[in-house]
Structures are given as structure tokens and as C-alpha cells.
Amino acid sequence: MKVLLFKTDVVSPDQIETIRDQLNHSLGFREWSFDLEHPDKIFRIEVLTTSAEEIIDLLERLGVNCTSIY
């Protein structure tokens, strides 16, 4: 398992609530979180085979701008 990190434009828990069910469904309930206290509003996810590009595509379809940082 590996951890991917992304810089995002998510700024509030309400935004996370809006996309939570879609993330869980699309990502198969993998472990993920947003760090809204970090200046880059970090999205962290543990993956087995999913690529950073796939995560970026999913987040962008959900209205989140993001960039891979790890």
C-alpha cells in the first residue's frame, strides 16, 4: 500500500461533506482524509493500485482542483 498526497482547493468541512459519499463509493472506502489546517489543504489517500492521475481525475469531476505533491 502507498500513500498519495494532493494539494487541493477544499476550504471547509461542508465541501468535504458534499463529496464524501461519492469519494467513498468511487474509492471503495479506502482510507482518505483532508487536512484543512495545512496551507495546501492536503488530501491524503492510501491506495493499492490507483494512480495519482486517477485520483486527480475523480476529484476534478467532483469539483475539487488538485495537484499531486507526492
SULNORHU-V62522 format. One record per residue. N is the residue number from 1. RES is the residue in one letter. D_CENTER is the distance of its C-alpha to the mean C-alpha in Angstrom with 1 decimal. Layout:
BEGIN
n->(N N)
res->(RES RES)
d_center->(D_CENTER D_CENTER)
END
This chain:
BEGIN
n->(1 2 3 4 5 6 7 8 9 10 11 12 13 14 15 16 17 18 19 20 21 22 23 24 25 26 27 28 29 30 31 32 33 34 35 36 37 38 39 40 41 42 43 44 45 46 47 48 49 50 51 52 53 54 55 56 57 58 59 60 61 62 63 64 65 66 67 68 69 70)
res->(M K V L L F K T D V V S P D Q I E T I R D Q L N H S L G F R E W S F D L E H P D K I F R I E V L T T S A E E I I D L L E R L G V N C T S I Y)
d_center->(16.2 14.1 11.2 8.9 7.9 6.8 8.8 7.8 10.5 9.5 12.7 13.6 13.1 14.5 11.7 9.4 12.5 12.8 9.7 9.8 12.4 11.1 7.9 10.5 12.9 11.2 9.7 13.1 12.2 10.9 10.2 6.8 7.0 6.9 10.1 11.8 14.9 14.0 15.3 12.3 9.9 7.9 4.3 6.0 6.5 10.1 11.3 14.9 15.3 12.2 12.2 9.9 11.5 10.6 6.8 7.8 10.3 8.5 6.2 9.7 11.6 10.0 11.2 8.4 9.8 8.1 10.0 9.9 11.8 12.5)
END
